[in-house]
Amino acid sequence: MIKSLLFSLLVFCALAASVADAEVLDRIVAVVEDDVILEDELERELHAIVGKLRGGNVAMPPDYILRKQVLERMIVDKLQKQLAAKSGIQISDEMLRNSVAEIASRNGLSVDAFREEIERQGISYKAFEDNLRNEIAINQLRGREIGSRIKVTDAEVAHFLETQGKAGATNSQFHLGHILIAVSQSAESTAIQKAYQKAQQVVADLRAGKDFKQMAVSVSNDDNALKGGDLGWRSIGQIPTLFTDVVTGMKQGEVSDPIRSPSGYHIIKVLELEDSGHHVITKTKVRHILVKTNELVDDEEARKRLLALRERIVDGDDFTALARAHSDDKGSAVNGGSLDWVTPGALVPPFEEAMNKLNINELSQPVQTQFGWHLIQVLGRESQDNSDQFKKDKVRDEIRKRKIEEETELWLRRLRDEAYVEIDQDKF
């Protein structure tokens, strides 16, 4: 009775807050705490998901199943967004612009060209920015709620290398698919048994040849369900501890038996499998001069300043002195613009791509990144077998990611279970 009253009150508030007529009542599909999800929101998200699934050649489940999956993801996203707002997380316009610039650069586009491409695909750029802002806020929330608590000790790294590395497991790469048949932490034995029977049937269907991606979209309660359950490529250290022993004994194409965890029953499929060998890296000694853009210095002005500095350097002026006098990167300016020796991945992609194309002592043309415009000079390169240190760093990173993934799954399930959510069953 109380929940029904709350649903009615929230619907009334939603109506009162808008200038729409009584038809809006038919558009409310779910109440999520003190907010609502409207049917047109669901339809837009459903349309986007269908486009992605078709683009990935994933067979479509029945419409009513896909609608439920999409709605569940929207509910969890809204709960996270609400918690982020309550936690005081705010994404500034500058942070949003930097994120857009980084995404654009990863796609080899300027910000303007990226915006044109977004709109060419029929997507509102404002909607894209709103979704990105929401995604950044959720990532910050997860970092605060989960990531800040995760620690990886040297002993854990050493133990992993000792126990898993002997058999060469650290060199194996697994492309995994995952399906979760969720069970509430407060579920009774009958519900647990029902979930187990469902998981067993899913395994039987998959082993009989059913399409894994379609099955994941249809039945999985995992956050990756709408991606066809694809977890991507992972080394053994990135695989949740619960699955490690199972996965290392599986062959490509195999489907695991149901694996029990506090979240429910997991089903794993090894989609692909490969081994990797030694890791050789090329370190680069590099220096730069940075000119940032602002209200007074636009892109064209920044570029002109760097071209003038470049001409002076080519004519014999000292790079170090000019960097100290003109670079807006104060951290490196005091060292004559030197970033010292850097390893792959340490710098933003546009900078690193331009740097990698330069010969020793060659001076670049002005290069744009989200931080501004750079003049880059490479002073040296050296290759070394970094396998041992790379393996340790990779294991540390993978253990951390694995812990975060395990904690995130439990945290999201708890967030969903403890929230007040009422779905209009007439819509499903």
C-alpha positions in Angstrom: 0.0 0.0 0.0 2.8 2.4 1.0 4.8 1.6 -2.2 1.7 2.1 -4.4 1.1 5.4 -2.7 4.7 6.5 -3.3 4.5 5.5 -6.9 1.3 7.6 -7.3 2.9 10.5 -5.6 6.0 10.4 -7.7 3.9 10.2 -10.9 1.9 13.2 -9.7 5.1 15.1 -9.0 6.4 14.2 -12.5 3.2 15.4 -14.0 3.1 18.6 -12.0 6.7 19.4 -12.9 5.9 19.3 -16.6 3.4 21.2 -18.7 2.4 18.0 -20.5 -1.2 16.7 -20.4 -2.6 13.5 -18.9 -1.0 11.4 -21.7 2.3 11.7 -19.9 0.9 9.2 -17.3 1.1 6.5 -19.9 4.8 7.3 -20.5 6.1 6.5 -17.0 7.5 3.0 -17.0 9.5 3.0 -13.7 10.0 4.9 -10.5 13.6 4.8 -9.3 13.8 6.3 -5.8 12.6 9.9 -6.2 12.9 9.9 -10.0 11.1 8.3 -12.9 12.0 6.7 -16.2 9.7 7.7 -19.1 8.7 5.5 -22.0 10.3 7.8 -24.5 13.6 7.7 -22.6 13.4 3.9 -22.8 12.5 3.9 -26.5 15.5 6.1 -27.3 17.9 3.9 -25.3 16.4 0.8 -26.8 16.9 2.3 -30.3 20.5 3.0 -29.6 21.2 -0.5 -28.1 19.5 -2.2 -31.1 21.8 -0.2 -33.4 24.9 -1.3 -31.5 23.8 -4.9 -31.4 23.0 -5.0 -35.2 26.3 -3.3 -35.8 28.1 -6.1 -33.9 26.1 -8.8 -35.8 24.4 -9.9 -32.5 21.2 -11.9 -33.1 18.3 -10.1 -31.5 16.4 -11.6 -28.6 12.6 -11.1 -28.4 11.6 -7.5 -28.0 10.1 -7.9 -24.5 13.3 -9.4 -23.2 15.5 -6.7 -24.7 13.2 -4.0 -23.3 13.6 -5.5 -19.8 17.4 -5.7 -20.1 17.6 -2.1 -21.3 15.3 -0.9 -18.6 17.4 -2.7 -15.9 20.5 -1.0 -17.1 18.8 2.4 -17.1 17.6 1.8 -13.6 21.1 0.9 -12.4 22.6 3.9 -14.2 20.0 6.3 -12.7 20.7 4.9 -9.2 24.4 5.6 -9.7 23.7 9.1 -11.1 21.5 9.9 -8.1 24.2 8.7 -5.7 26.9 10.7 -7.5 24.7 13.8 -7.2 24.1 13.2 -3.5 27.9 12.7 -3.0 28.5 16.1 -4.5 30.2 14.9 -7.7 30.1 17.6 -10.3 31.7 17.5 -13.8 32.9 20.9 -14.9 32.6 22.2 -18.4 36.4 22.1 -18.7 36.6 18.5 -17.7 33.9 17.7 -20.2 35.8 19.5 -23.0 39.0 17.7 -22.2 37.3 14.4 -22.3 35.7 15.2 -25.6 39.1 16.3 -27.0 40.7 13.0 -25.9 37.9 10.9 -27.4 38.2 12.9 -30.7 42.0 12.5 -30.8 41.7 8.7 -30.2 39.5 8.7 -33.3 42.0 10.8 -35.3 39.7 13.8 -35.5 39.6 17.4 -34.3 36.9 18.3 -31.9 34.9 20.1 -34.6 35.2 17.2 -37.0 34.2 14.8 -34.2 31.1 16.9 -33.5 30.2 16.9 -37.1 30.6 13.1 -37.3 28.4 12.7 -34.2 25.6 14.8 -35.7 26.1 13.2 -39.1 25.1 9.9 -37.5 21.8 11.5 -36.3 22.9 11.9 -32.7 22.3 15.1 -30.9 25.7 16.5 -29.8 24.1 17.8 -26.6 22.7 14.4 -25.8 26.2 13.0 -26.4 27.7 15.5 -24.0 25.0 14.8 -21.4 25.7 11.1 -21.6 29.5 11.6 -21.4 29.1 13.9 -18.4 27.0 11.2 -16.7 29.5 8.5 -17.5 32.4 10.6 -16.1 30.4 11.2 -12.9 29.6 7.5 -12.5 33.3 6.6 -13.0 34.3 9.1 -10.4 31.6 7.7 -8.0 33.0 4.2 -8.6 36.5 5.4 -8.0 35.4 6.9 -4.7 33.2 4.1 -3.5 35.4 1.2 -4.8 38.7 2.1 -6.4 40.0 4.1 -3.4 39.7 1.0 -1.2 41.5 -1.4 -3.5 45.1 -2.1 -2.6 47.6 -4.5 -4.2 50.7 -5.5 -2.2 54.1 -6.6 -3.4 53.4 -9.9 -1.7 50.3 -10.4 -3.8 52.2 -9.7 -7.0 55.0 -12.1 -5.9 52.6 -14.8 -4.9 50.8 -14.6 -8.2 54.0 -14.8 -10.2 55.2 -17.7 -8.1 51.9 -19.7 -8.3 50.6 -18.8 -11.8 53.8 -17.8 -13.6 55.5 -21.1 -13.3 53.1 -22.7 -15.7 53.3 -19.8 -18.1 49.7 -18.7 -17.3 50.7 -15.0 -17.2 51.5 -15.1 -20.9 48.1 -16.5 -21.8 45.4 -14.2 -23.2 41.7 -15.2 -22.9 38.8 -13.7 -24.9 35.9 -14.4 -22.5 32.2 -14.4 -22.7 30.2 -14.1 -19.4 26.6 -14.7 -18.4 25.2 -14.0 -14.9 22.0 -15.5 -13.5 21.6 -13.1 -10.6 20.5 -14.1 -7.1 19.7 -11.6 -4.4 21.8 -11.8 -1.3 18.6 -12.2 0.7 17.1 -14.8 -1.6 15.5 -17.9 -0.1 16.5 -21.4 -1.0 13.7 -21.9 -3.5 14.8 -18.8 -5.4 18.5 -20.0 -5.3 17.5 -23.4 -6.6 15.4 -21.9 -9.4 18.3 -19.7 -10.5 20.7 -22.7 -10.5 18.3 -24.7 -12.7 18.0 -21.8 -15.1 21.9 -21.6 -15.2 22.1 -25.3 -15.9 19.6 -24.9 -18.8 21.6 -22.0 -20.2 24.8 -24.1 -20.1 23.0 -27.0 -21.8 21.6 -24.7 -24.6 25.0 -23.2 -25.2 26.7 -26.5 -25.4 24.0 -27.6 -27.8 25.0 -24.7 -30.1 22.9 -21.7 -29.1 24.5 -18.4 -29.9 26.4 -17.1 -26.9 25.9 -13.4 -27.6 22.2 -13.7 -28.1 21.8 -15.8 -25.0 23.7 -13.2 -23.0 21.5 -10.4 -24.3 18.4 -12.4 -23.4 19.2 -13.8 -20.0 22.3 -12.3 -18.4 22.0 -9.9 -15.5 25.6 -8.8 -15.9 26.5 -5.2 -16.8 27.9 -6.5 -20.1 24.7 -8.3 -21.1 23.9 -5.7 -23.8 27.4 -6.2 -25.3 26.6 -9.9 -25.8 28.4 -10.8 -22.6 31.8 -9.9 -24.1 34.4 -9.3 -21.4 37.1 -8.7 -24.0 40.7 -10.0 -24.0 42.1 -10.7 -20.5 45.3 -12.2 -19.1 44.9 -14.6 -16.2 45.5 -11.7 -13.7 42.5 -9.8 -15.0 40.1 -12.7 -14.6 38.1 -12.7 -11.4 39.6 -15.0 -8.8 36.4 -17.1 -8.7 36.9 -18.0 -12.4 40.7 -18.4 -12.5 41.0 -22.2 -11.9 38.1 -22.9 -14.2 39.3 -20.8 -17.1 42.9 -22.0 -17.1 41.7 -25.5 -17.6 39.4 -24.7 -20.5 39.9 -24.8 -24.2 38.8 -22.4 -26.9 35.0 -22.7 -27.4 34.3 -24.4 -24.1 31.5 -23.4 -21.8 31.9 -23.7 -18.0 29.5 -25.2 -15.6 27.6 -22.7 -13.4 29.9 -21.0 -10.9 28.4 -19.8 -7.7 29.2 -16.4 -6.2 27.4 -14.0 -3.8 25.9 -12.3 -7.0 24.5 -15.5 -8.4 25.5 -18.1 -11.0 28.2 -17.3 -13.6 28.7 -19.0 -16.9 32.0 -18.5 -18.8 32.9 -19.3 -22.4 36.4 -19.1 -23.8 35.7 -17.4 -27.1 39.4 -17.2 -28.2 42.7 -18.1 -26.6 46.3 -17.1 -27.4 49.8 -17.0 -25.9 52.2 -14.0 -25.8 56.0 -13.9 -25.5 58.6 -11.4 -24.5 57.9 -7.8 -24.1 60.4 -5.3 -25.7 59.7 -1.6 -25.3 61.2 1.4 -26.9 61.9 4.3 -24.5 62.1 7.8 -25.9 64.0 10.8 -24.6 61.9 13.8 -25.5 61.4 17.5 -24.7 58.7 20.0 -25.7 57.4 23.5 -25.5 53.7 23.9 -24.7 51.5 26.9 -25.5 48.0 26.6 -23.9 44.9 28.2 -25.4 42.7 30.5 -23.4 40.4 33.6 -23.8 43.3 35.6 -25.2 45.2 32.8 -27.1 43.2 30.8 -29.6 44.4 27.8 -31.6 45.7 29.9 -34.5 47.6 32.2 -32.2 49.1 29.3 -30.3 50.2 27.6 -33.5 51.7 30.9 -34.8 53.8 31.3 -31.6 55.2 27.8 -31.9 56.0 28.2 -35.6 58.0 31.4 -34.6 59.8 29.5 -31.9 60.5 26.6 -34.2 62.0 29.0 -36.8 64.3 30.4 -34.1 65.4 27.0 -33.0 66.2 26.0 -36.6 68.2 29.2 -36.9 70.3 28.2 -34.0 68.6 29.5 -30.8 68.8 27.2 -27.8 65.7 25.0 -27.3 66.3 24.8 -23.5 66.4 28.6 -23.1 63.3 29.0 -25.2 61.4 26.3 -23.3 62.2 28.0 -20.0 61.0 31.3 -21.3 57.9 30.4 -23.3 56.6 26.9 -22.3 53.3 26.8 -20.3 54.2 23.4 -19.0 55.9 24.8 -15.8 56.9 21.3 -14.6 59.1 20.6 -17.6 60.0 24.2 -18.4 62.4 24.5 -15.5 64.2 21.5 -17.1 64.4 23.1 -20.5 61.2 21.3 -21.6 62.6 17.9 -20.9 60.2 15.0 -20.2 63.2 12.7 -19.8 62.8 9.1 -20.9 59.2 8.1 -21.4 57.7 4.6 -22.0 54.9 3.8 -24.5 51.5 4.9 -23.2 52.9 7.5 -20.8 51.8 10.4 -22.9 48.5 11.4 -24.5 48.0 9.7 -27.9 48.4 12.7 -30.3 51.7 13.7 -28.6 53.0 10.1 -28.6 52.0 9.5 -32.2 53.8 12.7 -33.4 56.8 11.8 -31.2 57.1 8.3 -32.7 57.3 9.7 -36.2 60.3 11.9 -35.4 63.9 11.0 -36.1 66.5 11.7 -33.5 67.0 15.5 -33.0 64.2 16.2 -35.5 61.8 19.0 -34.5 58.1 18.6 -35.0 55.6 21.0 -36.5 53.0 22.3 -33.9 51.0 19.4 -32.5 47.6 19.8 -30.8 46.5 17.8 -27.8 43.8 18.5 -25.2 46.4 20.4 -23.2 47.2 22.9 -26.0 49.8 23.1 -28.7 53.3 21.5 -28.5 56.6 21.7 -30.2 58.3 18.3 -29.8 61.9 17.2 -30.2 63.2 13.6 -29.8 66.7 13.4 -28.3 67.2 9.6 -28.1 65.6 6.2 -28.3 66.6 2.8 -26.8 65.0 -0.6 -26.9 65.1 -3.0 -24.0 63.6 -6.3 -22.9 61.3 -5.2 -20.2 59.6 -8.5 -19.7 60.3 -8.9 -16.0 59.2 -5.4 -15.0 56.4 -5.4 -17.5 55.1 -8.7 -16.1 55.2 -7.3 -12.5 53.5 -4.1 -13.5 50.9 -5.9 -15.6 50.2 -8.4 -12.8 49.8 -5.5 -10.3 47.4 -3.7 -12.6 45.5 -6.8 -13.5 45.0 -7.8 -9.8 43.8 -4.3 -9.1 41.3 -4.4 -12.0 40.1 -7.9 -11.0 39.5 -6.7 -7.4 37.7 -3.6 -8.7 35.5 -5.7 -11.0 34.6 -8.1 -8.2 33.7 -5.3 -5.8 31.8 -3.4 -8.5 29.6 -6.3 -9.3 28.7 -6.8 -5.6 28.3 -3.0 -5.1 25.9 -2.6 -8.1 23.9 -5.6 -7.0 23.6 -4.2 -3.5 22.7 -0.8 -4.8 19.9 -2.3 -6.9 18.6 -4.6 -4.2 18.4 -1.8 -1.6 16.8 0.8 -3.8 13.1 1.5 -4.1 12.2 0.7 -7.7 8.7 0.1 -9.0 8.2 -1.0 -12.6 4.9 -0.5 -14.4 4.3 -4.2 -15.3 1.7 -3.2 -17.8 4.5 -2.0 -20.0 6.3 -5.4 -19.9 
